[in-house]
Amino acid sequence: MIKKASFLLNQWIEYLLFSLGFTMTLLVATQVFCRYVLNQSLFWSEELARFLLVWLTFLGASCAYYRRAHPGVDFLYTRMPPGLKKISAILTHLASMALFSVMVVYGYQFAYFVRLQISPALQIPKWIVLSIIPISGAILIFHALTFLLEELKGDSHDH
């Protein structure tokens, strides 16, 4: 059940990433056209592109983690005996969950700290942009918990 939910969540995020990336591409292309062809700049486009990039980065990290595309030390892991591999994987997932918890706690605190600041061009509260940090941290915790439970059940994919 949790494995399926993790899969569906990641699938939804991948569609969202495509939409954000496509929007950012169109936005930047439109800005270039307006600036160099029409000689009229879109004053808000750079700020929006920057905000989209922030969201792409944090949500992209959750997809990379889900797909196990993050950097690792495979030359050690592949030479370990099966029992040590299992312990290593469990410790890695627990350490990851601790790091992701830091993202949630401090990301929330930072978003709360800037809650009254308004972005200069778009006039939106900055907490909206920064809310992706604790949101992505929670998503990463969910994926890590899924991997941990798989490992404990003996269901995990070999890294």
OpenMM code with the backbone's topology and positions (N, CA, C; nanometers):
from openmm import Vec3, app, unit

residues = "MET ILE LYS LYS ALA SER PHE LEU LEU ASN GLN TRP ILE GLU TYR LEU LEU PHE SER LEU GLY PHE THR MET THR LEU LEU VAL ALA THR GLN VAL PHE CYS ARG TYR VAL LEU ASN GLN SER LEU PHE TRP SER GLU GLU LEU ALA ARG PHE LEU LEU VAL TRP LEU THR PHE LEU GLY ALA SER CYS ALA TYR TYR ARG ARG ALA HIS PRO GLY VAL ASP PHE LEU TYR THR ARG MET PRO PRO GLY LEU LYS LYS ILE SER ALA ILE LEU THR HIS LEU ALA SER MET ALA LEU PHE SER VAL MET VAL VAL TYR GLY TYR GLN PHE ALA TYR PHE VAL ARG LEU GLN ILE SER PRO ALA LEU GLN ILE PRO LYS TRP ILE VAL LEU SER ILE ILE PRO ILE SER GLY ALA ILE LEU ILE PHE HIS ALA LEU THR PHE LEU LEU GLU GLU LEU LYS GLY ASP SER HIS ASP HIS".split()
positions = [
    Vec3(0.0822, -0.1199, 0.0000),
    Vec3(0.0000, 0.0000, 0.0000),
    Vec3(0.0868, 0.1267, 0.0000),
    Vec3(0.1847, 0.1325, 0.0932),
    Vec3(0.2705, 0.2513, 0.1014),
    Vec3(0.3601, 0.2601, -0.0224),
    Vec3(0.4005, 0.1444, -0.0739),
    Vec3(0.4850, 0.1426, -0.1944),
    Vec3(0.4087, 0.2003, -0.3138),
    Vec3(0.2824, 0.1654, -0.3252),
    Vec3(0.1975, 0.2156, -0.4340),
    Vec3(0.1749, 0.3666, -0.4177),
    Vec3(0.1527, 0.4107, -0.2946),
    Vec3(0.1329, 0.5532, -0.2692),
    Vec3(0.2593, 0.6324, -0.3032),
    Vec3(0.3752, 0.5778, -0.2694),
    Vec3(0.5021, 0.6423, -0.3017),
    Vec3(0.5194, 0.6524, -0.4534),
    Vec3(0.4845, 0.5448, -0.5231),
    Vec3(0.4916, 0.5443, -0.6701),
    Vec3(0.3997, 0.6498, -0.7299),
    Vec3(0.2748, 0.6543, -0.6828),
    Vec3(0.1775, 0.7501, -0.7369),
    Vec3(0.2179, 0.8947, -0.7059),
    Vec3(0.2683, 0.9175, -0.5858),
    Vec3(0.3147, 1.0510, -0.5492),
    Vec3(0.4286, 1.0939, -0.6416),
    Vec3(0.5250, 1.0048, -0.6632),
    Vec3(0.6359, 1.0384, -0.7515),
    Vec3(0.5879, 1.0623, -0.8948),
    Vec3(0.4940, 0.9820, -0.9391),
    Vec3(0.4418, 0.9990, -1.0746),
    Vec3(0.3745, 1.1364, -1.0893),
    Vec3(0.2971, 1.1749, -0.9907),
    Vec3(0.2311, 1.3055, -0.9919),
    Vec3(0.3347, 1.4172, -0.9935),
    Vec3(0.4388, 1.4024, -0.9124),
    Vec3(0.5445, 1.5043, -0.9068),
    Vec3(0.6180, 1.5120, -1.0400),
    Vec3(0.6398, 1.3996, -1.1060),
    Vec3(0.7066, 1.4029, -1.2363),
    Vec3(0.6231, 1.4783, -1.3400),
    Vec3(0.4923, 1.4616, -1.3359),
    Vec3(0.4056, 1.5395, -1.4253),
    Vec3(0.4143, 1.6884, -1.3903),
    Vec3(0.4150, 1.7186, -1.2618),
    Vec3(0.4279, 1.8570, -1.2172),
    Vec3(0.5623, 1.9153, -1.2616),
    Vec3(0.6689, 1.8364, -1.2498),
    Vec3(0.8012, 1.8827, -1.2937),
    Vec3(0.8016, 1.9143, -1.4429),
    Vec3(0.7382, 1.8285, -1.5206),
    Vec3(0.7301, 1.8564, -1.6640),
    Vec3(0.6586, 1.9886, -1.6881),
    Vec3(0.5469, 2.0078, -1.6191),
    Vec3(0.4692, 2.1313, -1.6362),
    Vec3(0.5495, 2.2539, -1.5946),
    Vec3(0.6182, 2.2447, -1.4818),
    Vec3(0.6990, 2.3568, -1.4353),
    Vec3(0.8136, 2.3860, -1.5326),
    Vec3(0.8800, 2.2809, -1.5787),
    Vec3(0.9913, 2.2983, -1.6723),
    Vec3(0.9456, 2.3553, -1.8055),
    Vec3(0.8335, 2.3060, -1.8540),
    Vec3(0.7788, 2.3551, -1.9809),
    Vec3(0.7375, 2.5022, -1.9676),
    Vec3(0.6734, 2.5343, -1.8566),
    Vec3(0.6322, 2.6727, -1.8301),
    Vec3(0.7545, 2.7637, -1.8233),
    Vec3(0.8583, 2.7183, -1.7535),
    Vec3(0.9786, 2.7990, -1.7414),
    Vec3(1.0437, 2.8210, -1.8782),
    Vec3(1.0470, 2.7171, -1.9605),
    Vec3(1.1044, 2.7277, -2.0943),
    Vec3(1.0266, 2.8285, -2.1787),
    Vec3(0.8945, 2.8171, -2.1778),
    Vec3(0.8117, 2.9125, -2.2524),
    Vec3(0.8298, 3.0552, -2.2014),
    Vec3(0.8368, 3.0680, -2.0715),
    Vec3(0.8521, 3.1996, -2.0104),
    Vec3(0.9835, 3.2654, -2.0531),
    Vec3(1.0922, 3.1903, -2.0456),
    Vec3(1.2226, 3.2461, -2.0823),
    Vec3(1.2271, 3.2770, -2.2322),
    Vec3(1.1717, 3.1885, -2.3147),
    Vec3(1.1683, 3.2138, -2.4596),
    Vec3(1.0849, 3.3379, -2.4913),
    Vec3(0.9727, 3.3527, -2.4239),
    Vec3(0.8882, 3.4707, -2.4438),
    Vec3(0.9610, 3.5976, -2.4010),
    Vec3(1.0322, 3.5881, -2.2884),
    Vec3(1.1081, 3.7036, -2.2403),
    Vec3(1.2162, 3.7443, -2.3409),
    Vec3(1.2865, 3.6460, -2.3963),
    Vec3(1.3894, 3.6755, -2.4966),
    Vec3(1.3256, 3.7403, -2.6196),
    Vec3(1.2140, 3.6865, -2.6648),
    Vec3(1.1434, 3.7434, -2.7801),
    Vec3(1.1015, 3.8875, -2.7525),
    Vec3(1.0393, 3.9075, -2.6378),
    Vec3(0.9918, 4.0426, -2.6042),
    Vec3(1.1069, 4.1418, -2.5926),
    Vec3(1.2151, 4.0979, -2.5312),
    Vec3(1.3264, 4.1892, -2.5084),
    Vec3(1.3996, 4.2246, -2.6382),
    Vec3(1.4273, 4.1245, -2.7221),
    Vec3(1.5123, 4.1488, -2.8386),
    Vec3(1.4353, 4.1760, -2.9683),
    Vec3(1.3119, 4.1316, -2.9768),
    Vec3(1.2334, 4.1566, -3.0976),
    Vec3(1.1399, 4.2757, -3.0776),
    Vec3(1.0697, 4.2759, -2.9675),
    Vec3(0.9739, 4.3842, -2.9422),
    Vec3(1.0351, 4.5016, -2.8655),
    Vec3(1.1564, 4.4816, -2.8176),
    Vec3(1.2259, 4.5848, -2.7404),
    Vec3(1.1479, 4.6242, -2.6143),
    Vec3(1.0770, 4.5295, -2.5592),
    Vec3(0.9941, 4.5524, -2.4400),
    Vec3(1.0137, 4.4341, -2.3455),
    Vec3(1.0704, 4.4579, -2.2303),
    Vec3(1.1001, 4.3511, -2.1353),
    Vec3(0.9791, 4.3196, -2.0473),
    Vec3(0.9648, 4.1927, -2.0121),
    Vec3(0.8635, 4.1512, -1.9144),
    Vec3(0.9308, 4.1577, -1.7769),
    Vec3(0.9024, 4.2603, -1.7017),
    Vec3(0.9744, 4.2864, -1.5762),
    Vec3(0.9610, 4.1742, -1.4738),
    Vec3(0.8569, 4.0961, -1.4808),
    Vec3(0.8285, 3.9935, -1.3814),
    Vec3(0.8798, 3.8554, -1.4213),
    Vec3(0.9245, 3.8384, -1.5452),
    Vec3(0.9570, 3.7040, -1.5945),
    Vec3(1.0790, 3.6415, -1.5279),
    Vec3(1.1806, 3.7212, -1.4992),
    Vec3(1.3013, 3.6661, -1.4368),
    Vec3(1.2723, 3.6170, -1.2957),
    Vec3(1.1918, 3.6902, -1.2237),
    Vec3(1.1565, 3.6487, -1.0879),
    Vec3(1.0751, 3.5195, -1.0902),
    Vec3(0.9793, 3.5110, -1.1788),
    Vec3(0.8994, 3.3899, -1.1887),
    Vec3(0.9850, 3.2710, -1.2324),
    Vec3(1.0747, 3.2916, -1.3286),
    Vec3(1.1635, 3.1837, -1.3730),
    Vec3(1.2509, 3.1357, -1.2569),
    Vec3(1.2995, 3.2273, -1.1755),
    Vec3(1.3807, 3.1915, -1.0591),
    Vec3(1.2986, 3.1090, -0.9597),
    Vec3(1.1756, 3.1502, -0.9340),
    Vec3(1.0896, 3.0766, -0.8415),
    Vec3(1.0574, 2.9365, -0.8947),
    Vec3(1.0319, 2.9283, -1.0251),
    Vec3(1.0064, 2.7976, -1.0860),
    Vec3(1.1282, 2.7065, -1.0737),
    Vec3(1.2467, 2.7641, -1.0894),
    Vec3(1.3700, 2.6863, -1.0769),
    Vec3(1.3878, 2.6321, -0.9353),
    Vec3(1.3524, 2.7106, -0.8362),
    Vec3(1.3594, 2.6644, -0.6975),
    Vec3(1.2684, 2.5433, -0.6787),
    Vec3(1.1458, 2.5535, -0.7270),
    Vec3(1.0514, 2.4419, -0.7147),
    Vec3(1.0997, 2.3201, -0.7948),
    Vec3(1.1523, 2.3428, -0.9147),
    Vec3(1.2063, 2.2331, -0.9959),
    Vec3(1.3195, 2.1615, -0.9227),
    Vec3(1.4043, 2.2379, -0.8575),
    Vec3(1.5193, 2.1804, -0.7876),
    Vec3(1.4753, 2.0899, -0.6733),
    Vec3(1.3896, 2.1404, -0.5868),
    Vec3(1.3500, 2.0619, -0.4698),
    Vec3(1.2606, 1.9434, -0.5063),
    Vec3(1.1664, 1.9637, -0.5961),
    Vec3(1.0823, 1.8508, -0.6379),
    Vec3(1.1634, 1.7512, -0.7197),
    Vec3(1.2573, 1.8013, -0.7998),
    Vec3(1.3448, 1.7128, -0.8763),
    Vec3(1.4303, 1.6260, -0.7860),
    Vec3(1.4725, 1.6806, -0.6735),
    Vec3(1.5503, 1.6018, -0.5773),
    Vec3(1.4680, 1.4849, -0.5238),
    Vec3(1.3394, 1.5074, -0.5009),
    Vec3(1.2554, 1.3975, -0.4501),
    Vec3(1.2399, 1.2876, -0.5557),
    Vec3(1.2291, 1.3264, -0.6820),
    Vec3(1.2197, 1.2261, -0.7889),
    Vec3(1.3516, 1.1513, -0.8062),
    Vec3(1.4623, 1.2236, -0.7959),
    Vec3(1.5936, 1.1583, -0.8061),
    Vec3(1.6107, 1.0579, -0.6924),
    Vec3(1.5682, 1.0951, -0.5731),
    Vec3(1.5778, 1.0036, -0.4591),
    Vec3(1.4880, 0.8817, -0.4807),
    Vec3(1.3663, 0.9053, -0.5256),
    Vec3(1.2743, 0.7942, -0.5509),
    Vec3(1.3315, 0.6976, -0.6541),
    Vec3(1.3927, 0.7511, -0.7577),
    Vec3(1.4488, 0.6675, -0.8655),
    Vec3(1.5886, 0.6156, -0.8320),
    Vec3(1.6347, 0.6492, -0.7129),
    Vec3(1.7685, 0.6093, -0.6669),
    Vec3(1.8771, 0.6583, -0.7623),
    Vec3(1.8591, 0.7806, -0.8102),
    Vec3(1.9540, 0.8406, -0.9042),
    Vec3(2.0514, 0.9336, -0.8327),
    Vec3(2.0487, 0.9318, -0.7010),
    Vec3(2.1397, 1.0162, -0.6250),
    Vec3(2.2793, 0.9531, -0.6224),
    Vec3(2.3799, 1.0335, -0.5995),
    Vec3(2.5158, 0.9774, -0.5968),
    Vec3(2.5323, 0.8827, -0.4793),
    Vec3(2.6103, 0.7819, -0.4986),
    Vec3(2.6342, 0.6850, -0.3928),
    Vec3(2.7761, 0.6328, -0.3984),
    Vec3(2.8096, 0.5527, -0.3006),
    Vec3(2.9413, 0.4911, -0.2941),
    Vec3(2.9230, 0.3438, -0.3249),
    Vec3(2.8967, 0.3151, -0.4524),
    Vec3(2.8644, 0.1789, -0.4929),
    Vec3(2.9821, 0.0825, -0.4854),
    Vec3(3.1027, 0.1321, -0.5028),
    Vec3(3.2161, 0.0402, -0.5029),
    Vec3(3.2324, -0.0283, -0.3677),
    Vec3(3.1923, 0.0364, -0.2585),
    Vec3(3.1944, -0.0284, -0.1270),
    Vec3(3.0725, -0.1178, -0.1083),
    Vec3(2.9574, -0.0640, -0.1437),
    Vec3(2.8309, -0.1345, -0.1209),
    Vec3(2.8260, -0.2674, -0.1955),
    Vec3(2.8720, -0.2699, -0.3198),
    Vec3(2.8638, -0.3924, -0.4003),
    Vec3(2.9553, -0.5024, -0.3495),
    Vec3(3.0577, -0.4669, -0.2728),
    Vec3(3.1526, -0.5662, -0.2206),
    Vec3(3.1148, -0.6173, -0.0806),
    Vec3(3.0082, -0.5610, -0.0244),
    Vec3(2.9659, -0.6016, 0.1100),
    Vec3(2.8916, -0.7350, 0.1067),
    Vec3(2.9039, -0.8135, 0.2137),
    Vec3(2.8199, -0.9329, 0.2237),
    Vec3(2.6740, -0.8920, 0.2436),
    Vec3(2.5791, -0.9803, 0.2088),
    Vec3(2.4358, -0.9454, 0.2148),
    Vec3(2.3894, -0.8875, 0.3488),
    Vec3(2.4338, -0.9432, 0.4584),
    Vec3(2.3913, -0.8931, 0.5893),
    Vec3(2.4365, -0.7505, 0.6139),
    Vec3(2.5596, -0.7220, 0.5762),
    Vec3(2.6131, -0.5876, 0.5926),
    Vec3(2.5463, -0.4895, 0.4965),
    Vec3(2.5094, -0.5390, 0.3778),
    Vec3(2.4361, -0.4539, 0.2822),
    Vec3(2.3031, -0.4107, 0.3425),
    Vec3(2.2346, -0.5047, 0.4061),
    Vec3(2.1041, -0.4740, 0.4653),
    Vec3(2.1187, -0.3704, 0.5768),
    Vec3(2.2153, -0.3899, 0.6647),
    Vec3(2.2387, -0.2960, 0.7742),
    Vec3(2.2774, -0.1590, 0.7182),
    Vec3(2.3625, -0.1587, 0.6176),
    Vec3(2.4054, -0.0342, 0.5546),
    Vec3(2.2869, 0.0402, 0.4924),
    Vec3(2.2003, -0.0329, 0.4235),
    Vec3(2.0834, 0.0289, 0.3606),
    Vec3(1.9884, 0.0862, 0.4660),
    Vec3(1.9674, 0.0129, 0.5742),
    Vec3(1.8792, 0.0602, 0.6818),
    Vec3(1.9354, 0.1874, 0.7438),
    Vec3(2.0660, 0.1869, 0.7732),
    Vec3(2.1288, 0.3055, 0.8317),
    Vec3(2.1242, 0.4247, 0.7354),
    Vec3(2.1428, 0.3962, 0.6078),
    Vec3(2.1367, 0.5032, 0.5070),
    Vec3(1.9982, 0.5656, 0.5023),
    Vec3(1.8939, 0.4818, 0.5054),
    Vec3(1.7564, 0.5341, 0.5027),
    Vec3(1.7249, 0.6128, 0.6300),
    Vec3(1.7728, 0.5652, 0.7434),
    Vec3(1.7504, 0.6383, 0.8689),
    Vec3(1.8233, 0.7727, 0.8688),
    Vec3(1.9475, 0.7725, 0.8211),
    Vec3(2.0234, 0.8985, 0.8128),
    Vec3(1.9569, 0.9949, 0.7151),
    Vec3(1.9069, 0.9412, 0.6048),
    Vec3(1.8367, 1.0248, 0.5060),
    Vec3(1.7125, 1.0864, 0.5678),
    Vec3(1.6381, 1.0068, 0.6430),
    Vec3(1.5171, 1.0584, 0.7071),
    Vec3(1.5510, 1.1686, 0.8075),
    Vec3(1.6641, 1.1549, 0.8759),
    Vec3(1.7060, 1.2593, 0.9700),
    Vec3(1.7377, 1.3881, 0.8941),
    Vec3(1.8097, 1.3769, 0.7836),
    Vec3(1.8416, 1.4948, 0.7024),
    Vec3(1.7148, 1.5589, 0.6461),
    Vec3(1.6237, 1.4766, 0.5970),
    Vec3(1.4993, 1.5290, 0.5409),
    Vec3(1.4132, 1.5947, 0.6492),
    Vec3(1.4231, 1.5437, 0.7714),
    Vec3(1.3511, 1.6062, 0.8834),
    Vec3(1.4056, 1.7461, 0.9108),
    Vec3(1.5365, 1.7627, 0.8960),
    Vec3(1.5974, 1.8950, 0.9105),
    Vec3(1.5405, 1.9896, 0.8042),
    Vec3(1.5244, 1.9382, 0.6813),
    Vec3(1.4637, 2.0188, 0.5748),
    Vec3(1.3237, 2.0641, 0.6136),
    Vec3(1.2476, 1.9740, 0.6704),
    Vec3(1.1090, 2.0068, 0.7079),
    Vec3(1.1073, 2.1125, 0.8186),
    Vec3(1.1817, 2.0870, 0.9250),
    Vec3(1.1782, 2.1769, 1.0405),
    Vec3(1.2341, 2.3147, 1.0057),
    Vec3(1.3559, 2.3181, 0.9521),
    Vec3(1.4185, 2.4477, 0.9250),
    Vec3(1.3606, 2.5146, 0.8008),
    Vec3(1.3135, 2.4350, 0.7063),
    Vec3(1.2457, 2.4925, 0.5907),
    Vec3(1.1170, 2.5622, 0.6321),
    Vec3(1.0431, 2.4987, 0.7230),
    Vec3(0.9216, 2.5608, 0.7758),
    Vec3(0.9556, 2.6884, 0.8522),
    Vec3(1.0582, 2.6802, 0.9377),
    Vec3(1.0964, 2.7980, 1.0164),
    Vec3(1.1387, 2.9139, 0.9255),
    Vec3(1.2115, 2.8839, 0.8196),
    Vec3(1.2560, 2.9896, 0.7298),
    Vec3(1.1378, 3.0486, 0.6526),
    Vec3(1.0488, 2.9624, 0.6034),
    Vec3(0.9304, 3.0115, 0.5324),
    Vec3(0.8457, 3.0986, 0.6257),
    Vec3(0.8358, 3.0582, 0.7507),
    Vec3(0.7608, 3.1376, 0.8486),
    Vec3(0.8301, 3.2711, 0.8750),
    Vec3(0.9633, 3.2678, 0.8815),
    Vec3(1.0414, 3.3889, 0.9065),
    Vec3(1.0186, 3.4948, 0.7986),
    Vec3(1.0054, 3.4518, 0.6731),
    Vec3(0.9889, 3.5473, 0.5617),
    Vec3(0.8418, 3.5646, 0.5226),
    Vec3(0.7515, 3.5199, 0.6060),
    Vec3(0.6090, 3.5187, 0.5714),
    Vec3(0.5531, 3.6558, 0.5359),
    Vec3(0.6114, 3.7617, 0.5891),
    Vec3(0.5601, 3.8959, 0.5629),
    Vec3(0.6280, 3.9645, 0.4450),
    Vec3(0.7329, 3.9021, 0.3910),
    Vec3(0.8031, 3.9625, 0.2776),
    Vec3(0.7277, 3.9333, 0.1483),
    Vec3(0.7244, 4.0321, 0.0623),
    Vec3(0.6557, 4.0208, -0.0660),
    Vec3(0.7610, 4.0288, -0.1763),
    Vec3(0.7478, 3.9450, -0.2778),
    Vec3(0.8437, 3.9495, -0.3881),
    Vec3(0.8249, 4.0799, -0.4653),
    Vec3(0.9352, 4.1402, -0.5114),
    Vec3(0.9249, 4.2725, -0.5725),
    Vec3(0.8446, 4.2784, -0.7022),
    Vec3(0.8636, 4.1846, -0.7914),
    Vec3(0.7975, 4.1927, -0.9225),
    Vec3(0.6584, 4.1300, -0.9232),
    Vec3(0.6461, 4.0122, -0.8654),
    Vec3(0.5178, 3.9400, -0.8702),
    Vec3(0.4223, 3.9787, -0.7577),
    Vec3(0.4763, 4.0402, -0.6540),
    Vec3(0.3940, 4.0823, -0.5402),
    Vec3(0.3240, 3.9648, -0.4720),
    Vec3(0.3952, 3.8526, -0.4608),
    Vec3(0.3405, 3.7374, -0.3882),
    Vec3(0.4233, 3.7170, -0.2613),
    Vec3(0.3635, 3.6613, -0.1576),
    Vec3(0.4396, 3.6351, -0.0350),
    Vec3(0.5526, 3.5342, -0.0616),
    Vec3(0.6706, 3.5642, -0.0085),
    Vec3(0.7853, 3.4763, -0.0322),
    Vec3(0.7697, 3.3399, 0.0342),
    Vec3(0.6839, 3.3305, 0.1356),
    Vec3(0.6662, 3.2009, 0.2008),
    Vec3(0.6087, 3.0983, 0.1029),
    Vec3(0.5345, 3.1449, 0.0042),
    Vec3(0.4776, 3.0525, -0.0951),
    Vec3(0.5896, 2.9842, -0.1736),
    Vec3(0.6881, 3.0624, -0.2127),
    Vec3(0.8015, 3.0069, -0.2866),
    Vec3(0.8814, 2.9131, -0.1967),
    Vec3(0.9093, 2.9561, -0.0746),
    Vec3(0.9944, 2.8784, 0.0153),
    Vec3(0.9230, 2.7603, 0.0801),
    Vec3(0.7918, 2.7532, 0.0678),
    Vec3(0.7182, 2.6400, 0.1249),
    Vec3(0.7583, 2.5077, 0.0603),
    Vec3(0.8218, 2.5126, -0.0559),
    Vec3(0.8622, 2.3890, -0.1230),
    Vec3(0.9704, 2.3155, -0.0440),
    Vec3(1.0457, 2.3863, 0.0394),
    Vec3(1.1516, 2.3199, 0.1155),
    Vec3(1.0921, 2.2196, 0.2156),
    Vec3(1.0017, 2.2612, 0.3056),
    Vec3(0.9436, 2.1598, 0.3946),
    Vec3(0.8535, 2.0603, 0.3212),
    Vec3(0.7876, 2.1040, 0.2151),
    Vec3(0.7026, 2.0113, 0.1385),
    Vec3(0.7879, 1.9007, 0.0765),
    Vec3(0.8967, 1.9390, 0.0123),
    Vec3(0.9817, 1.8372, -0.0499),
    Vec3(1.0501, 1.7519, 0.0569),
    Vec3(1.0819, 1.8114, 0.1708),
    Vec3(1.1383, 1.7319, 0.2807),
    Vec3(1.0416, 1.6245, 0.3264),
    Vec3(0.9140, 1.6590, 0.3364),
    Vec3(0.8122, 1.5609, 0.3758),
    Vec3(0.7967, 1.4516, 0.2699),
    Vec3(0.8020, 1.4899, 0.1444),
    Vec3(0.7941, 1.3914, 0.0356),
    Vec3(0.9136, 1.2973, 0.0418),
    Vec3(1.0321, 1.3537, 0.0637),
    Vec3(1.1533, 1.2718, 0.0742),
    Vec3(1.1455, 1.1768, 0.1933),
    Vec3(1.0920, 1.2232, 0.3059),
    Vec3(1.0742, 1.1357, 0.4225),
    Vec3(0.9819, 1.0206, 0.3867),
    Vec3(0.8750, 1.0497, 0.3158),
    Vec3(0.7797, 0.9452, 0.2770),
    Vec3(0.8467, 0.8391, 0.1889),
    Vec3(0.9253, 0.8844, 0.0903),
    Vec3(0.9967, 0.7886, 0.0046),
    Vec3(1.0988, 0.7088, 0.0857),
    Vec3(1.1718, 0.7768, 0.1747),
    Vec3(1.2721, 0.7088, 0.2568),
    Vec3(1.2060, 0.6061, 0.3485),
    Vec3(1.0921, 0.6408, 0.4053),
    Vec3(1.0189, 0.5464, 0.4902),
    Vec3(0.9744, 0.4248, 0.4087),
    Vec3(0.9290, 0.4507, 0.2867),
    Vec3(0.8901, 0.3405, 0.1977),
    Vec3(1.0081, 0.2479, 0.1724),
    Vec3(1.1246, 0.3052, 0.1409),
    Vec3(1.2448, 0.2248, 0.1156),
    Vec3(1.2877, 0.1490, 0.2409),
    Vec3(1.2776, 0.2140, 0.3565),
    Vec3(1.3149, 0.1509, 0.4824),
    Vec3(1.2252, 0.0308, 0.5106),
    Vec3(1.0948, 0.0483, 0.4938),
    Vec3(1.0020, -0.0627, 0.5176),
    Vec3(1.0258, -0.1771, 0.4192),
    Vec3(1.0561, -0.1443, 0.2936),
    Vec3(1.0893, -0.2476, 0.1949),
    Vec3(1.2136, -0.3247, 0.2383),
    Vec3(1.3109, -0.2511, 0.2853),
    Vec3(1.4371, -0.3136, 0.3289),
    Vec3(1.4127, -0.4039, 0.4485),
    Vec3(1.3332, -0.3585, 0.5420),
    Vec3(1.3029, -0.4390, 0.6608),
    Vec3(1.2230, -0.5639, 0.6268),
    Vec3(1.1348, -0.5520, 0.5265),
    Vec3(1.0582, -0.6679, 0.4810),
    Vec3(1.1405, -0.7613, 0.3941),
    Vec3(1.2542, -0.7130, 0.3455),
    Vec3(1.3356, -0.7929, 0.2544),
    Vec3(1.2897, -0.7809, 0.1101),
    Vec3(1.2130, -0.6749, 0.0809),
    Vec3(1.1527, -0.6534, -0.0510),
    Vec3(1.2319, -0.5594, -0.1394),
    Vec3(1.3401, -0.5024, -0.0868),
    Vec3(1.4047, -0.3913, -0.1558),
    Vec3(1.4726, -0.4336, -0.2856),
    Vec3(1.4834, -0.3367, -0.3758),
    Vec3(1.5604, -0.3562, -0.4997),
    Vec3(1.7068, -0.3430, -0.4636),
    Vec3(1.7910, -0.4172, -0.5310),
    Vec3(1.9345, -0.4010, -0.5085),
    Vec3(1.9769, -0.2672, -0.5611),
    Vec3(2.0512, -0.1935, -0.4849),
    Vec3(2.0949, -0.0596, -0.5237),
    Vec3(2.1941, -0.0768, -0.6319),
] * unit.nanometer
topology = app.Topology()
chain = topology.addChain("A")
for resn in residues:
    res = topology.addResidue(resn, chain)
    for name in ("N", "CA", "C"):
        topology.addAtom(name, app.Element.getBySymbol(name[0]), res)
